[in-house]
Amino acid sequence: SELPSEDPFLSGQYAVHYVRGMQQVSSGHLKMLSYLKHYTAYNVETNRFVFVANVTQFDFWDSYLPQYKMALTEGGASGVMCSYFAPNGVSSCGNPWLL
């Protein structure tokens, strides 16, 4: 994920304010929609189409998911863009547990 910190809380706070700033309302309408990328456990550029990240449930909940949850629930982000690779062997774009 492309965030300014490895700390999930700090990254989450950054994302909340960034999303709110992007999605300001003007004349009753959003000026822009904000989508979060690359959901989730994404941090490689080499072999990204075939890379399988083995991630424990603890690591998902402790390190990878908090900032996304904050940006969606507190910041009001419009959606997420899934990452290319397959955490634990299941495609991010087709993983019902992640989505």
Secondary structure, DSSP 8 states (H G I E B T S, - for coil): ---S-S-HHHHHHHHHHHHHHHT-EETTEES---EEEEETT----TTTTT------HHHIIIIISHHHHHHHHTS---EEEE-SS-GGGS-GGG-TTT-
